[in-house]
Amino acid sequence: MPLADIIDQYYRAGPEPGSFIALMVLGFIVGIFGHLVRSRLVVGVGVVMIFAATVILPFQFAGQFQ
């Protein structure tokens, strides 16, 4: 099976949910760290990462693979 066929099958199936889960967990870790060091900027970055993983990116990929 040529490499192009493997890549084509992967992109037809859509993105793996593991990448979204990893981004969300990383966002929680960044947010917790931000609370520990009392940095509103770091907490905000964590919140944006969680929002991106749960709302923005899944909708973007859903529209791309229909």
N, C-alpha and C positions, 0 to 999 in steps of 0.2 A: 504494500500500500504506500503510495507516494506521500511525502510530507505534506503536500498541498491538500490532499484529501483529508488527512488527519486534522489539519488546521481548520478546514472548512466544516468538518463535523463538529469540532469544538465550538466554533462561533455560531453554528445553527442551533446548538443546544442551549446557548445563552450562558451567562456568567454563573459561576458557582456561588452558592449562598455563603460559603465559608469566607469569602473575601469581605462581604458586608458585615458578617458577624465579627470578624477580626477588627475591622475598622470601628465598629461600635464598642467593642471591649477596650480597644486602645483609647477611644474617646472617653470612656469612663475612667480609665487609669489616669489620663491627662487631667481630667476634671478633678479627681480626688487629689492628685498632686497639687493642682492649683489651689484647692482649699487648704491644703496643709501649709503651703508657703504664703497663703493669703494674697494671691495674685489674681485679680479679676480678669486680666487678659488671658491667662492660662486656662482659667475656668471657662471663659468664653470660647476659646479654641476647642476645648473638650466638648462643649455643647454643640458647636458647629459640626464637629466630627460625628457625633451621635446623630444629629439631624441629617447630615449627608448620607450616613449609612442606612438610615431607616426610611427616609422619604425621597430625597433628591435622586440618588443614584439608582435605586430600584425602578423608579418611574422612567428615568432616562433609558435604562437598558430594556425595560419592557416595551417601550415604543420603538426601539431599534430592532427588536427581534420578532416583529409581527409580520 
